[in-house]
Amino acid sequence: MTDTRHADEMFQKRLSLFYSAIFLSVGCYLPYFPLWLSFKGLDPQKVGIILAVPMIIRIVFAPLISIWADQRGDYRYILIILGSGSFAALLFFLGVDDFYPLLLIAGFNAIFWSAIIPLTETFALAGQRDHHLNYGQARAWGSASFVVANLAGGVIIDRYGPSSVLYLLISSGALIVISALLLPRPQGKGRLRAAVSEGRFSRTEIKALLNKSVFWLFLVAAGLTLASHAFYYGFSALHWASRGMSSWTIGCLWALGVIAEIILFVFFANKLRRYNPAKLILIGSLIGVVRWVGMGIDPGLSGMVILQTLHAFSFGLVHLGAMYFISTAVSEKRAATAQGLLATTGAGVFMGSMVLISGPLYEWGQSWGYFVMAFVILIACGFALSLLKLWDGRVLDEI
């Protein structure tokens, strides 16, 4: 019993560390990488293209890598490979200034980065069952490191300039590799070795999952809602900077949204498991409409402070709903593949499309892009409502 408890505690700590490393990198990338690209002399349209290409690449590589992970079963091994490849790709950015080389390197990095978060989520959901992992707390450590990256990044950039963004990304990439090496080795239990005993994952089985109308409703509802954050991710920092805000203020605004998300994860994640995941997605989507309309009005700093707290719902609640849907509705042997398909649609097809149009939208009317995102998330609400009506809570294999 003592050995089991020790193993569970070790799993919780090491996975929390890995989440922290991942989101330290994301917390540097999302708000500040567009600033670095602008510093390199790229216009908003080219910035949008470079931000979108990794998401488009994710369409192909996220499901392929996820299927490979389901076949192999050892997610730790694959996470080490992906983290190392991404770190190597970041080093290629050094000394590069022209658009096409930057685009090529961003695409190369995306091949490795495409499945890191989906596989980590699969790893975590497995640990939730096999090691009594508190998913909300583990994920909250990632959100906390995101806040640290927002705040510390703002201070560093204000002092040393936008060129420092790349060095922040390289440093956080190195931490991902180190923390991946520290992840617990699979013990042959549950989803940590999910597909090893199941044989190879056939196209027929993949098609069986995609043929479920309920699964498609889920992909579109969650995917569109998460993708509606594209304009915010790509151009909020540039927009706020054009309004005279310092990098520190921008970092604080980003951090505020994630702090609200942390509160949701730490104090409410386990309690929310008792609710229908489709209902969580629907509620988060509806609140997301309010958030983007409010940001489109451009209410000033005080209004932005209020609207940023809604990130706990437009992203956090929808994310929890998506994770709980996969853990409830998808069989164990297809967990990583389901995560990969969500990444392909939400963070790939939908997000890539939204980022591509975000550059022209920003040039056209700056904050008006938020109204387009509000319309996108309103469509997602319709799919979430349909999902709530049609899914009866059963595993999709049984439907």
TAJONOR-V253603 format. One record per backbone hydrogen bond with DSSP energy under -1.0 kcal/mol. CO is the residue of the C=O (numbers start at 1). NH is the residue of the N-H. If there is no record, write none. Layout:
CO:NH / CO:NH
//
This chain:
1:5 / 2:6 / 3:7 / 4:8 / 5:9 / 6:10 / 7:11 / 8:12 / 9:13 / 10:14 / 11:15 / 12:16 / 13:17 / 14:18 / 15:19 / 16:20 / 17:21 / 18:22 / 19:23 / 20:24 / 21:25 / 22:26 / 23:27 / 25:29 / 26:30 / 28:32 / 29:33 / 32:36 / 33:37 / 34:38 / 35:39 / 36:40 / 37:42 / 38:41 / 43:47 / 44:48 / 45:49 / 46:50 / 47:51 / 48:52 / 49:53 / 52:56 / 53:57 / 54:58 / 56:59 / 57:60 / 57:61 / 58:62 / 60:64 / 61:65 / 62:66 / 63:67 / 64:68 / 65:69 / 66:70 / 67:71 / 68:72 / 69:73 / 73:75 / 74:78 / 75:79 / 76:80 / 77:81 / 78:82 / 79:83 / 80:84 / 81:85 / 82:86 / 83:87 / 84:88 / 85:89 / 86:90 / 87:91 / 90:93 / 91:94 / 93:96 / 98:102 / 99:103 / 100:104 / 101:105 / 102:106 / 103:107 / 104:108 / 105:109 / 106:110 / 107:111 / 109:113 / 110:114 / 113:116 / 115:119 / 116:120 / 117:121 / 118:122 / 119:123 / 120:124 / 121:125 / 122:126 / 123:127 / 124:128 / 126:130 / 127:131 / 127:133 / 133:135 / 134:138 / 135:139 / 136:140 / 137:141 / 138:142 / 139:143 / 140:144 / 141:145 / 142:146 / 143:147 / 144:148 / 145:149 / 146:150 / 147:151 / 148:152 / 149:153 / 150:154 / 151:155 / 152:156 / 153:157 / 154:158 / 155:159 / 156:160 / 157:161 / 161:164 / 162:165 / 164:168 / 165:169 / 166:170 / 167:171 / 168:172 / 169:173 / 170:174 / 171:175 / 172:176 / 173:177 / 174:178 / 175:179 / 176:180 / 177:181 / 180:183 / 189:192 / 190:193 / 191:194 / 202:206 / 203:207 / 204:208 / 205:209 / 206:210 / 207:211 / 209:212 / 212:216 / 213:217 / 214:218 / 215:219 / 216:220 / 217:221 / 218:222 / 219:223 / 220:224 / 221:225 / 222:226 / 223:227 / 224:228 / 226:229 / 227:230 / 229:233 / 230:234 / 231:235 / 232:236 / 235:239 / 236:240 / 237:241 / 238:242 / 240:245 / 241:244 / 246:250 / 247:251 / 248:252 / 249:253 / 250:254 / 251:255 / 252:256 / 253:257 / 254:258 / 255:259 / 256:260 / 257:261 / 258:262 / 259:263 / 260:264 / 261:265 / 262:266 / 263:267 / 264:268 / 268:272 / 271:274 / 272:275 / 276:280 / 277:281 / 278:282 / 279:283 / 280:284 / 281:285 / 282:286 / 283:287 / 284:288 / 285:289 / 286:290 / 287:291 / 288:292 / 289:293 / 290:294 / 291:295 / 292:296 / 293:297 / 300:304 / 301:305 / 302:306 / 303:307 / 304:308 / 307:310 / 308:311 / 309:312 / 310:313 / 310:314 / 311:315 / 311:316 / 312:317 / 313:318 / 315:319 / 316:320 / 317:321 / 318:322 / 319:323 / 320:324 / 321:325 / 322:326 / 323:327 / 324:328 / 325:329 / 326:330 / 329:396 / 331:334 / 332:335 / 334:338 / 335:339 / 336:340 / 337:341 / 338:342 / 339:343 / 340:344 / 341:345 / 342:346 / 344:349 / 345:350 / 346:351 / 348:352 / 349:353 / 350:354 / 351:355 / 352:356 / 353:357 / 354:358 / 355:359 / 357:361 / 358:362 / 359:363 / 360:364 / 361:365 / 362:366 / 365:368 / 366:369 / 367:370 / 368:371 / 369:373 / 370:374 / 371:375 / 372:376 / 373:377 / 374:378 / 375:379 / 376:380 / 377:381 / 378:382 / 379:383 / 380:384 / 381:385 / 382:386 / 383:387 / 384:388 / 385:389 / 386:390 / 387:391 / 395:398 / 396:399
//
